[in-house]
Amino acid sequence: MTENASSSARTPQCLVRPGARTWRCAPPPAEVRDFHAALAGHSPTPLTELPALAAELGVGRVLVKDESSRLGLPAFKALGASWAVHRVLAERAASGEEPGPVTLVTATDGNHGRAVARTARLLGQRAHVFVPQGVQPRAVAAIAAERATVTEVAGAYDEAVRLAAEAAAARPDAVLVQDTAWAGYERIPGWIVEGYSTLCAEIDGQLTEGGHATGPDLVAVPVGVGSLAQAVVTHYRSRPSGRAPALLSVEPEAAACVLESLGLGEPVSVSTGETTMAGLNCGTPSSIAWPFLRDGLDAAVAVTDLDSAVAADDLAALGVSSGPCGAASLAGVRVVLGGEGGEERRTALGLDASSVVVLLSTEGTAANPRGTGGHRTGGG
């Protein structure tokens, strides 16, 4: 493995919180996985074991959930978009609204917008996608190739979300399908979170098939607004009994809104900077995700672009295609378990030489090709 000098040479920005593994919540709907299984072209994504990483990290097994190809797209986002749009259209049909095409409106750093646009195209609907400043041109072109209307915004992600919400509210045939929630807009983001539960259910089945039915000891998840992390917390904290894994959130240092919020004990917005982990470049936690992150996360860490780049290169060398956002999981585990204080953090998380670690690699390199010259790339 390449030495991650960035992590070992600095005091890590991380937080370990006791007691999260005892918190419990209600499970996600059981029908979500059956819905995805019935979609054309759907199959579970790989859970790839990487013994070299287990040896490096001093644990028993390391497995990577490889989301580089999900429903024909190079990221996991299609799980949430497809389920949410299904629920939106079913609700409109049940209410007797006009049966004509609906315009699905969203803001994105890349993958979510492309997933909404793809779902709209396949279902004969329209899509209007707002893209913040700095998204890599190839990511914008991929959204437009799904026959979506694309509006590029001269501002950050939060500004794109605001403009998308305004555009959806202005048209009776439009519906906002956003993967972050705020007061008064929570139901559709909740459906998106439910859609992500399929990913976690697949991990359970794949671990069982691989002879480890008790589940993982640590799961690392990249975090933007926290919707995927909410799904992960919901899945692992809704089990009434049995061993609960430690759950680690990973963010860019340029946009560590969850880490900051956990440290303060309340959700806060942060000013974001540039990062190659563009899909994680979000300044405000989702309102519906926050209670789950506050009560269910064992640890949170912020990583640098260099941390992510080294992790992506190492995963590529081991045969896993991972963009900067996806590779953040490995970067985060390296920071938490290594360097000064690493042994104390390892003990606090209940890890030892026999532990099973699962890294969620949420995108492939095709979703978020690393650019040059400090340009952000489209990831979330």
C-alpha positions in Angstrom: 0.0 0.0 0.0 1.1 3.6 -0.6 2.0 5.4 2.6 -0.6 7.9 3.4 1.8 10.7 4.6 -1.0 13.2 4.8 -2.8 11.3 7.6 0.3 10.2 9.5 1.8 13.7 9.6 -1.1 15.6 11.2 -3.5 15.5 14.1 -6.6 13.9 12.6 -10.0 15.7 12.7 -12.1 13.0 14.2 -14.5 12.3 16.9 -15.2 9.0 18.7 -18.5 8.8 20.6 -19.3 6.1 23.2 -22.8 4.7 23.5 -24.1 4.8 19.9 -24.2 1.1 19.5 -26.9 0.8 22.1 -29.3 3.2 20.3 -32.2 1.6 18.3 -34.7 2.8 15.7 -37.4 1.4 13.4 -36.3 -0.7 10.4 -36.7 0.4 6.7 -39.6 -0.9 4.7 -39.1 -4.5 3.7 -40.5 -4.1 0.2 -37.7 -1.8 -1.0 -35.3 -4.6 -1.9 -38.0 -6.5 -3.8 -38.8 -3.3 -5.8 -35.2 -3.0 -6.9 -34.9 -6.7 -7.6 -37.7 -6.4 -10.1 -36.1 -3.6 -12.0 -34.6 -4.4 -15.4 -30.8 -4.8 -15.2 -30.6 -4.9 -11.5 -28.2 -7.2 -9.7 -26.4 -6.9 -6.3 -23.1 -5.0 -6.5 -19.9 -6.9 -5.5 -18.6 -7.1 -1.9 -14.9 -7.6 -2.6 -12.5 -8.9 0.0 -9.1 -7.2 0.1 -6.7 -9.1 2.4 -3.9 -6.6 1.8 -5.9 -3.9 3.4 -6.8 -6.2 6.3 -3.1 -6.7 6.9 -2.3 -3.0 6.7 -5.1 -2.0 9.1 -4.5 -4.8 11.6 -7.9 -6.4 11.3 -9.3 -9.8 10.3 -11.1 -8.9 7.1 -11.7 -5.8 4.9 -14.4 -5.9 2.3 -15.4 -3.1 -0.1 -19.0 -2.7 -1.3 -18.2 -1.7 -4.9 -20.9 0.7 -6.3 -19.0 1.4 -9.5 -21.9 -0.1 -11.5 -25.4 0.1 -10.1 -28.5 -0.1 -12.4 -26.3 0.9 -15.3 -24.8 4.0 -13.6 -21.4 4.4 -11.9 -22.7 5.1 -8.4 -25.2 4.0 -5.8 -27.6 6.9 -6.2 -30.0 5.1 -8.5 -31.3 3.1 -5.5 -32.7 6.2 -3.9 -33.9 7.9 -7.0 -35.7 5.0 -8.4 -37.6 4.2 -5.2 -38.5 7.8 -4.6 -39.7 8.5 -8.1 -41.8 5.3 -7.9 -43.4 6.5 -4.8 -44.0 10.0 -6.2 -45.7 8.7 -9.3 -47.8 6.1 -7.4 -49.0 8.8 -5.1 -49.9 11.2 -7.9 -51.8 8.4 -9.7 -53.7 7.5 -6.5 -54.7 11.1 -5.9 -56.3 11.4 -9.4 -53.9 14.1 -10.6 -53.4 14.7 -14.3 -51.7 11.6 -15.9 -49.4 13.6 -18.1 -45.6 13.7 -17.8 -44.1 15.1 -14.6 -41.0 17.2 -14.4 -38.7 15.8 -11.8 -36.5 18.7 -10.4 -33.3 18.3 -8.4 -30.0 19.8 -7.5 -26.8 17.7 -7.7 -23.0 17.5 -7.6 -23.3 14.8 -10.2 -24.5 11.3 -9.4 -27.9 12.0 -7.8 -28.9 14.3 -10.6 -27.9 11.7 -13.2 -29.8 9.0 -11.4 -33.0 11.2 -11.3 -32.6 12.1 -15.0 -32.1 8.4 -15.9 -35.1 7.3 -14.0 -37.2 10.1 -15.6 -36.1 9.1 -19.1 -36.9 5.4 -18.5 -40.3 6.2 -17.2 -41.3 8.7 -19.8 -41.0 11.7 -17.5 -39.0 14.9 -17.7 -36.1 16.0 -15.6 -34.6 19.5 -14.7 -31.3 19.3 -12.9 -29.5 22.2 -11.2 -25.8 21.9 -11.0 -23.6 24.0 -8.7 -20.4 25.8 -9.7 -17.3 23.7 -10.3 -18.9 20.3 -11.3 -16.7 18.6 -13.8 -18.0 19.2 -17.4 -18.1 15.4 -18.1 -20.5 15.0 -15.2 -22.7 17.8 -16.5 -22.6 16.2 -20.0 -23.6 12.8 -18.6 -26.7 14.4 -17.0 -27.7 16.2 -20.2 -27.2 12.9 -22.1 -30.1 11.5 -20.1 -32.3 14.2 -21.9 -32.5 16.3 -18.8 -32.7 20.1 -18.8 -29.5 21.3 -17.0 -29.2 24.7 -15.3 -25.7 25.5 -14.1 -25.7 27.7 -11.0 -23.0 30.3 -10.1 -22.9 29.2 -6.5 -22.3 26.2 -4.1 -24.5 23.1 -3.6 -26.8 24.7 -1.1 -27.6 27.5 -3.5 -28.4 25.0 -6.2 -30.8 23.2 -3.9 -32.5 26.5 -3.1 -33.0 27.3 -6.8 -34.2 23.8 -7.6 -36.8 24.1 -4.8 -38.0 27.4 -6.2 -38.3 26.1 -9.7 -40.3 23.0 -8.6 -42.7 25.2 -6.6 -43.3 27.4 -9.5 -44.8 24.7 -11.8 -47.9 22.5 -11.0 -46.4 19.7 -13.1 -43.1 19.7 -11.3 -41.9 17.7 -8.2 -38.8 18.3 -6.3 -36.8 15.0 -5.8 -34.0 16.1 -3.5 -31.8 13.9 -1.4 -31.5 16.4 1.4 -34.4 17.4 3.8 -35.3 20.6 5.6 -38.3 21.7 7.7 -41.4 21.2 5.5 -39.6 19.0 2.9 -39.0 15.6 4.4 -41.2 12.9 2.8 -39.4 12.5 -0.5 -35.9 12.7 1.0 -37.2 10.0 3.4 -38.1 7.8 0.4 -34.6 8.3 -1.1 -33.1 7.1 2.2 -35.4 4.1 2.1 -34.1 3.3 -1.3 -30.5 3.1 -0.1 -31.5 0.3 2.3 -31.1 -2.2 -0.5 -27.3 -1.7 -0.4 -27.1 -2.6 3.3 -29.4 -5.7 2.9 -27.1 -6.9 0.1 -24.1 -6.6 2.4 -25.9 -8.9 5.0 -26.5 -11.5 2.4 -23.0 -11.4 0.9 -21.4 -11.6 4.3 -23.6 -14.6 5.2 -22.7 -16.3 1.9 -19.0 -15.7 2.8 -19.3 -17.4 6.2 -19.7 -14.3 8.4 -23.4 -14.2 9.3 -22.8 -12.1 12.4 -22.2 -9.0 10.3 -19.4 -6.4 10.2 -17.7 -4.9 13.2 -17.1 -1.5 11.5 -18.8 0.1 8.5 -17.3 3.3 7.0 -19.6 5.5 4.9 -18.9 8.7 3.0 -21.1 11.6 4.0 -22.4 14.6 2.2 -25.7 15.7 3.7 -26.0 12.4 5.5 -28.7 10.5 3.6 -26.7 7.4 2.9 -25.4 7.5 6.4 -28.9 7.7 7.7 -29.8 4.6 5.7 -26.7 2.8 7.2 -27.6 3.8 10.7 -31.2 2.8 10.2 -30.2 -0.7 8.9 -27.7 -1.5 11.7 -29.5 0.2 14.6 -32.9 -1.4 13.9 -31.9 -4.9 14.8 -33.5 -5.8 18.1 -30.7 -8.0 19.3 -27.3 -9.2 18.4 -24.0 -7.5 17.8 -24.1 -3.9 16.6 -21.2 -2.7 14.4 -19.4 0.6 14.9 -20.4 3.1 12.3 -18.0 5.7 11.0 -18.8 8.7 8.8 -16.2 10.2 6.5 -16.2 13.8 5.1 -13.8 16.1 3.3 -12.0 18.6 5.5 -13.4 21.2 3.2 -17.0 20.3 4.0 -17.2 18.6 7.4 -20.7 19.7 8.4 -21.6 16.4 10.2 -18.3 16.3 12.2 -18.8 19.9 13.2 -22.5 19.3 14.1 -21.6 16.2 16.2 -19.0 18.2 18.0 -21.4 20.9 18.9 -24.4 18.6 19.6 -26.7 20.4 17.1 -26.9 20.7 13.3 -24.9 23.5 11.9 -24.0 24.8 8.4 -20.4 25.3 7.4 -18.8 27.2 4.6 -17.5 24.7 2.1 -14.3 24.9 0.1 -13.0 23.2 -3.0 -12.5 19.4 -2.9 -12.2 16.6 -5.4 -14.8 14.7 -3.2 -17.5 16.9 -4.9 -20.4 14.6 -4.0 -19.5 15.1 -0.3 -19.1 18.9 -0.7 -22.2 19.8 1.3 -22.4 22.4 4.0 -25.6 21.4 5.9 -26.8 18.0 7.3 -30.2 16.8 6.1 -32.8 17.6 8.7 -34.2 14.0 8.7 -30.7 12.5 8.8 -29.4 14.5 11.7 -31.2 12.6 14.6 -29.9 9.3 13.2 -26.4 10.6 12.8 -26.4 12.3 16.3 -27.6 9.1 18.0 -26.3 6.3 15.9 -22.8 7.2 14.7 -19.9 5.9 16.7 -17.3 8.1 15.0 -16.8 10.8 12.5 -13.7 11.9 10.6 -12.6 14.5 8.0 -10.0 13.6 5.4 -8.0 15.6 2.9 -8.1 15.3 -0.9 -4.7 13.7 -0.7 -6.0 11.1 1.7 -8.7 10.3 -0.8 -6.4 10.3 -3.8 -4.0 7.8 -2.2 -6.9 5.6 -1.2 -8.3 5.6 -4.7 -5.0 4.7 -6.2 -4.5 1.8 -3.7 -8.0 0.5 -4.4 -7.4 0.7 -8.1 -4.2 -1.3 -7.7 -6.3 -4.0 -5.9 -8.9 -4.1 -8.7 -11.6 -1.8 -7.3 -12.7 1.2 -9.3 -13.3 4.0 -6.8 -13.7 7.7 -7.3 -12.6 10.3 -4.7 -15.9 10.1 -2.8 -16.0 6.3 -2.7 -12.3 6.1 -1.7 -13.0 8.4 1.2 -14.1 5.3 3.3 -10.7 3.8 3.2 -9.0 7.1 3.8 -11.2 7.7 6.8 -10.5 4.3 8.4 -6.8 4.8 7.8 -6.9 8.1 9.7 -9.0 6.8 12.6 -7.0 3.6 13.1 -3.5 5.1 12.4 -1.2 7.7 13.8 -1.3 9.3 17.2 -4.2 8.1 19.2 -5.0 5.3 16.8 -4.8 2.5 19.3 -7.1 4.3 21.7 -9.6 4.9 18.9 -9.4 1.3 17.8 -10.2 0.1 21.4 -13.0 2.6 21.7 -14.6 1.2 18.5 -14.3 -2.4 19.7 -11.9 -3.5 17.0 -9.1 -6.1 17.2 -7.1 -8.4 15.0 -10.2 -10.5 14.2 -12.6 -7.6 13.2 -14.5 -7.4 9.9 -14.5 -4.0 8.3 -16.8 -3.0 5.5 -15.9 0.1 3.3 -18.7 1.6 1.2 -17.2 2.7 -2.1 -20.1 4.8 -3.3 -18.9 5.5 -6.9 -16.5 4.4 -9.5 -14.0 6.4 -11.4 -16.4 6.9 -14.3 -18.7 8.8 -12.0 -16.1 11.1 -10.6 -12.9 11.3 -12.7 -10.3 13.1 -10.8 -9.6 16.4 -12.6 -6.6 18.7 -12.7 -5.9 22.2 -11.7 -8.1 22.2 -8.6 -11.3 21.6 -10.4 -14.1 19.8 -8.5 -15.6 16.8 -10.1 -19.2 15.4 -10.0 -19.8 12.9 -7.3 -23.1 13.2 -5.5 
